[in-house]
């Protein structure tokens, strides 16, 4: 089992109030599955995504990733898990504006300690795999919204993560481009990746 969560809870303290963002969530996700987390705003999707992505820790409950319990890890250990095992794609792209597409995609490999020549070669190959081999030297402001999201997808893929977490990845895109990005996620899944997608869409 790739992901196993048991009785996961997340409570926030807001003033004098306790807000239960997640209550007793239990689920399992197998390797190479494509999972959509759907529901209206405020239903806890993003909270669950943050926990699955090791961006936050649960108030209580267990989260096992690749046979290791991550719900008890400290911040340093969680950062290592994020860098090595999780690829993130966000609605707002989160690209570094002064870096080229190639440099943006190579960033996770910098943090992983990969040498410059090797990381740029891997970043270039990953950009080619998402159809941007001819845009490697372009900066984000020289790319369309769909191209920027493809750069973000390539950055998520470059470390060969165990899971791809995509939080509303088409939220800032027009309908045609949204379909193209969703097709890209289908291709990523068919190539053997586990994809977890948060969406308001059907």
N, C-alpha and C positions, 0 to 999 in steps of 0.2 A: 504494500500500500504506500503510495507516494505521500499522501496527506491524510492524517487522522486527527480529528478534533473531537473532544469529549466534554460535554457540559460546559462549553465556553461562555463566559460572562464578561461583559464590559460595562462598568458603572462609572459615570462621571458625576462629580460634585459640582453643582452650579449654584453658588450662594448657599442657601439653606436646603436646597433640593438635591435629591439623588435622582439621576436620570439613567435608566437602564437601557443602554443602546443595544445590547445583545443579552439574551437570557437563555441559558441552557441550550446552546446550539451544539448539535452533534452531527457530524457528516464525515464521509470518506471520499477521497478522490484518488482514482487509480492512475498510474502512469499512462500517458498518451490519451487521456480523456480531454474533451472539450466541454467546459462547464460554463453556463451563464447564470450569474446571480442577478435576478430580476426583482423589481418591486418599486413602489412609489418612493418619492423623496422622504427621508426620515425613517425608513424601514430598517436601517442598520447595514445596508450593503457596503457603504464606504468604510464603516467601522470594521466589518468583517474583512474587507480587503486589506485594511491597514494591519490587522492582526496576522492574516495569511502572509503578508509581505514583510513581516517582522519590523514594521515601522512603529509598532506599539505593542504593549504586553497586556494580556488579559487580566481582569480583576481576579478571576479564578477560572479553573478548568485546565485542560491539557491540550497542547498542540504539538503533534509529532510530524516532522518533515523528514522524509528519507530515513526513517527509523531512529531519529534523534529527537528528544523532547526539547523544543525551542522555547516553550512557554516559561521556562525557569532561567533562561540565559540572561546575562547582563548586556549592557549596551554595546560593548566591544565585540562580544560573541555574536550578537544579532547583526552588527554591521558586516561581519565576515560572512555570515549566512546570506545576507542580502547581496553582497558582491559576487559570491560564488554560485549561488543556487537560484536566484530570483531575477527575472528581467521585468522591468516596469515600463508600461506605456500609459501616459496620462493624456487627458483631454487637451491640456494646454501645451503639449509637446515638451516643454522644459528643456529646450536646447540652449547652449551657451552662444549668445549672439555674435561674439567676436571670433568664434572658432568655425572652421569649415565643417562641412558634413563629415568628412573623413576624421577630423580631429574630435568632433562630438561623439562619433561612434567608438573611437578608440579610448575614450575617457575611462570606462570601466576596467580596461586592460592596464591603464596606468596604475589604478588603485590596486590591481592584482599583481603588480610588480613585473609585468611583461616588458621586455626590451622594446625600444622604439621601432626598429625595423620589423620585428615580428608582429607588433600590435598594429602598425599601419597596414601591413599586408593582410592581416586578418580582418581589419575594419573595411578595407577595400573590397575584399571578397564578400563580406556580409552585405555591404551596400549593393554590390552587383546582384546578390540573391534577392533583393527587394526591388530590383529594376532601376537603381540609381547609379549604375556604373559610370554614367556620363555626367554626374553632378557632384563628384567627390570633393571638388575644390570650391563649391559654392557655399556661401554663408547662408544662414537661415533666412535673412531678409531678401535673398535672391531666389528663394524657392517658393512654390505655391503651398497652400495649406496641406494638400494631400502629399506633396513631396516632403514637407517637414515631418508629417506623421510617419512617413516611410523611414526617414532618418531615425526617428524615435524608436520605431520597431527594430531597425537594424541595431541600434544601441542596446536594446533589450536582448537581442539574440547573440550578441558578439561573444559573450562569456559562456555560451552553451549551457544556459541555466536549466535547472530541473523543471521550473515552471515559468510561464509568461503570465503576468498579471496585467490586465488592461482595464483601466477605470474610465468608462465613457469615452473610448478612443475616437469616436466619430462625432462627439458633441459639438465641435467647432467647425465641422465640415459640411459642405452642401451634399444634397442627396446622392448625386452621381459619384462624388469622391468617397462618400461614406460606403457605398456598395463596393467600390474598388478596395478600400481598406479592409472591409469585412471579408472579401475574397482573399486578400493577402493572409488574414488570420486563418482562413480555411486551409490555404496552402501550407502554412506553418504547422498546423495541426497534422495534416496529411504526411508531412515529412518526419513525424514522430515526436513532436513537442506536446507538452501538456499546457493547455490554454485555459485561463480562468478570466471571464469577461464580466464586468459590471455594466449593466445597461438599464435604461428606462424603456427601451424599445421592445417590441414583440419580435 
